[in-house]
Amino acid sequence: MNTEDTALFRQTIGEVTPLPEYTHFCPPKPSIQVRVRTLKTPTPLIDTLADYTFNQAPEDYLGNGLPQLTLRKLRKATIQGSLDLHGYSIDAARLHLQQFIHEAMQSQLRYILVIHGKGMNSPNGDAILRTLTRNWLIQHPLVLAFCTAPINRGGNGAVIILLKSA
């Protein structure tokens, strides 16, 4: 602004009187709520899965009342989490599988992938972990369905699982 504009502004406004101090209102600052997180001790998972195996592990599993279309959709589903059981003992694999399914449910995941391997390094070429994993999944109450993964996701060495929704 130039001096001419300033003079014109002062002439238009006229005399200015500052407001008294008591008319100023300063709102109090909101108090910050502090959230205290309590560290919950995780409840231990109860191992309810039996190691009993059928003669052969089922390729696909469909829970009662689910349509066959579910398996077709499951093969094409977007995987939301995965677990690799290669190298685990039977007991460790069973516990890891249960823990993984529990955590997937807590995270509201529906489609998960479990890689159990094809049993190529097993004695006599028996796919023990493959058979056990699929039988554990049939027993698990949160598993609605599973199917053999496509070749690009592990083929016969992996399963895609559909979990119940929370």
N, C-alpha and C positions, 0 to 999 in steps of 0.2 A: 504494500500500500504506500502510496506517496503521501506527502504532507497535506495536499489539498483534500484528499479523501479522508484523512484522519480528522481534519478540522471540520469537514462536513458531518462526519459521524458524531463527533462530540457535540456539535450544535444541535443535531437531531435528537440525540439521547438526552441531553441536558445534564443537570446535576445528578450525581450518583451517590447514594448513601449506603455504606456497607451494612449488612444485616448484623444484629447483635449476636453474640456468641451462643446464647441459650436457644436460639432457633435452629441451630445446626443439630441434626440427628445422625448419630453414628450407630448403626445397628451393631449389636454385639456379634462377635465372631462365633460361628457355630462350633460347638464342641466336637472334637473328632472322636468318634467311637472307635475304640480299640477292640478288635476281635482277638480273643485268646483262643488259639487252637489247642485242643487237648489231643495229645497223642494217644490214640486208641490202640490198645494191643490187639492185633488182628486175631480174630477167632480162628482157632486151628480147624482146618478142614478134616472132616471125618472120612476116612478111607472106606468106602462102601463097595468098591468095585472088586469083583472076584476075578481071579486069574484063570478060571475055567475057560477052555477054548472048545469051539466046535471043530469038526473035522477040517473045515476050510472057513476062512474069514469071508463074510459076505462082501460082495463088491459094492453094493448099494444097500441103504437102509432107509425105510420110509415109515415113520411113526403111524400109529393107528389113525385112520380118518383123513390122512393127507392124500391129495390127488397125485397121480403119476407125473403131472405137469410140474410139480414141485422139484423133482429131480432134474428135469430139463432146465428149469430156471436156475437151479443151484449150480449146475456146471458152468453157467455163463455169469454168475454173480461176481460182483466186485469184492475181492478179499479185503477184509478190514483188519485182520491180524493173523499172524502165523507163529507156529511153534515147530522147531526142529528137534526131533527126539534121537537123532543119530548119536550113537556112542553111549547112551544111557543104559544102565541096568534095568531090569524089568521093574523093580520096586521104584527106582528113581523116575523112570518114564511114567509110571502110573501116577505118582504124586505130582510130577510136573504137568501132566495132562489135566488133572483135576484142578490144580492151581490156575492154570492158563484159562480153563473154561470159566472158573469162578471170576477171575479178573476181567475176562471178556464180557461177562454178564454185568459186572459192576460198571464197565465202560459203555454198556448198551450196544455192544457189537452183536451182529446177527450172523455174519458170514466169516468163518475163520478157516484157516488151512493148517492141517497138522501133517508134517512130513515125518514118516516113520521109517522110510527106506524100503528097499525091495528084498533085503535079506541076502544080498550077493556075498557078503563077507561072513555070513553065519555058517556054522558047521553044517555040513550036508546040504547047504543052500536053502535051509528052512527059514522062512520069513517069520520068525517067532514074534518079533515086535510088531510086525504088520498085523498078524492074526490077533494078538492080544489087544492092540490099540483099537481095532475095529470092534472087538467084543466088549471092550470097556465102554466104547461110545454107545453101543446098543443099551448097555445097562444104565448109562448116565441119565438122570431125570431131566436135565436141561437140553438134551440133544433131541431135536425133532427129526432130523434126517441127515444122511451123509451120502456122498458118492465119491467114486474114484476120480481123482483130479485129471484134467486133460494133460496131454504130453508136456505142454509148455509150463505146467505148474507142478510137475513131478510124476505124472502118470500113475502107475501102480504103486509107487512109493509114497503116495500122499492121498489125503482125503480132504474134501471140502465139506464143512459141517454147517448146518443150519441150527442155530440156537433159538430157544424160546425167547420171546420179547419180554422185557421187564414189566 
